[in-house]
């Protein structure tokens, strides 16, 4: 029962012009539930295919970007007796903006094949173990050698 019938207790009729337009619109749009349902399922499948293609493309892009990034990484191999710098990630130790986060130099005393390296502070002879990713080669000796060559000439 329509709300009009509940209020006025009469059947509701559209004016003739509107009724004709409504029938024309129904014929034009072809409100067949089966064909509309099939069309909607097809649209959902196309959307799912588009989503999966976008996912695959993003995965391929990430793999290629990782390969490019890995090519630019310089391998770091440490040996006993080398001098290294240690990266301090704690901000409390260096409150100033322009102070370096690299401290050292330290002397490498033991190298593990699994990535952890034992280093020794030369002034206090204190040793501790750190992750190899927090270290980089100390190149200060090369600068001193070049200064000595310059002074000799």
ChimeraX attribute file (.defattr): number of C-alpha atoms within 10 A of each C-alpha:
attribute: neighborCount
match mode: 1-to-1
recipient: residues
	/A:1	7
	/A:2	10
	/A:3	9
	/A:4	11
	/A:5	11
	/A:6	10
	/A:7	8
	/A:8	9
	/A:9	11
	/A:10	10
	/A:11	10
	/A:12	11
	/A:13	8
	/A:14	9
	/A:15	8
	/A:16	9
	/A:17	8
	/A:18	11
	/A:19	12
	/A:20	11
	/A:21	11
	/A:22	13
	/A:23	10
	/A:24	12
	/A:25	12
	/A:26	11
	/A:27	11
	/A:28	9
	/A:29	8
	/A:30	11
	/A:31	11
	/A:32	10
	/A:33	9
	/A:34	9
	/A:35	11
	/A:36	12
	/A:37	11
	/A:38	11
	/A:39	12
	/A:40	12
	/A:41	12
	/A:42	12
	/A:43	12
	/A:44	12
	/A:45	12
	/A:46	12
	/A:47	12
	/A:48	12
	/A:49	12
	/A:50	12
	/A:51	12
	/A:52	12
	/A:53	12
	/A:54	12
	/A:55	12
	/A:56	12
	/A:57	12
	/A:58	12
	/A:59	12
	/A:60	12
	/A:61	12
	/A:62	12
	/A:63	12
	/A:64	12
	/A:65	11
	/A:66	11
	/A:67	11
	/A:68	11
	/A:69	10
	/A:70	11
	/A:71	9
	/A:72	8
	/A:73	8
	/A:74	7
	/A:75	8
	/A:76	10
	/A:77	10
	/A:78	19
	/A:79	13
	/A:80	13
	/A:81	12
	/A:82	14
	/A:83	23
	/A:84	23
	/A:85	19
	/A:86	21
	/A:87	15
	/A:88	15
	/A:89	11
	/A:90	9
	/A:91	10
	/A:92	8
	/A:93	9
	/A:94	13
	/A:95	9
	/A:96	9
	/A:97	8
	/A:98	7
	/A:99	8
	/A:100	10
	/A:101	15
	/A:102	15
	/A:103	12
	/A:104	15
	/A:105	20
	/A:106	24
	/A:107	21
	/A:108	20
	/A:109	17
	/A:110	15
	/A:111	17
	/A:112	11
	/A:113	6
	/A:114	8
	/A:115	12
	/A:116	15
	/A:117	22
	/A:118	18
	/A:119	27
	/A:120	20
	/A:121	14
	/A:122	13
	/A:123	7
	/A:124	7
	/A:125	10
	/A:126	10
	/A:127	15
	/A:128	10
	/A:129	14
	/A:130	14
	/A:131	12
	/A:132	18
	/A:133	12
	/A:134	15
	/A:135	22
	/A:136	17
	/A:137	15
	/A:138	16
	/A:139	12
	/A:140	11
	/A:141	10
	/A:142	10
	/A:143	10
	/A:144	11
	/A:145	11
	/A:146	11
	/A:147	11
	/A:148	11
	/A:149	10
	/A:150	9
	/A:151	8
	/A:152	7
	/A:153	5
